[in-house]
Structures are given as structure tokens and as C-alpha cells.
């Protein structure tokens, strides 16, 4: 996969982080809060790994 295509896909995923943060603010999540937290952690790990792998690229 070309770096530009990968960068576009990572940017698309990164935009979903805000949606997860808004969802986390909902008071009635119950046990889904655990899943939302996990998704945020994994998304942050993915973004960090992308930045480490391609340090010259910004997302």
C-alpha cells in the first residue's frame, strides 16, 4: 500500500476519535463505557505506532 493511501486511511480513523470522546461523555453508557475506553486506547496506540513508523508524516 502506498504511504499516501495509508495516510488517508489513518486520518479517516483518527477523525472518529472525537466521536468516541463524545460517546464517553454520555452518562447512560453502563458497561459499554469499558468498550469505548478500550477503543480509545487502541486508536491512540494505532496513531502512535503510525507516527513512530512514519515520523516524517503528519496526520
C-alpha positions in Angstrom: 0.0 0.0 0.0 1.3 3.4 -0.9 2.1 5.8 2.0 -0.4 8.4 0.9 -3.3 5.9 0.8 -2.3 4.6 4.2 -2.1 8.2 5.5 -5.6 8.9 4.2 -7.0 5.8 5.9 -5.3 6.7 9.2 -6.7 10.2 9.0 -10.1 8.8 8.5 -9.8 6.6 11.5 -8.3 9.5 13.6 -11.4 11.6 12.9 -13.5 9.0 14.6 -11.7 9.6 17.9 -13.8 12.7 18.6 -17.0 10.6 18.3 -15.7 8.2 20.8 -14.9 11.0 23.2 -18.4 12.4 22.9 -19.8 9.0 23.4 -17.7 8.6 26.6 -19.4 11.7 28.0 -22.8 10.1 27.9 -24.0 9.3 31.5 -26.0 6.2 30.5 -23.4 4.1 28.8 -23.2 1.5 31.6 -20.8 -1.3 30.8 -20.3 0.0 27.2 -18.0 2.6 28.8 -15.4 -0.2 29.1 -15.6 -0.9 25.4 -15.4 2.8 24.5 -12.4 3.3 26.7 -10.8 0.2 25.1 -11.5 1.6 21.6 -9.9 4.9 22.5 -6.8 3.2 23.9 -6.4 1.1 20.8 -7.0 4.0 18.5 -4.4 6.0 20.4 -2.0 3.1 20.1 -2.6 2.9 16.4 -1.9 6.6 15.9 1.2 6.4 18.0 2.5 3.5 16.0 1.8 5.2 12.7 3.8 8.3 14.0 6.7 6.1 15.1 6.7 4.1 11.8 6.4 7.2 9.6 7.9 10.1 11.7 8.1 12.4 8.7 4.4 12.1 8.0 1.8 14.0 10.0 -1.8 13.1 10.4 
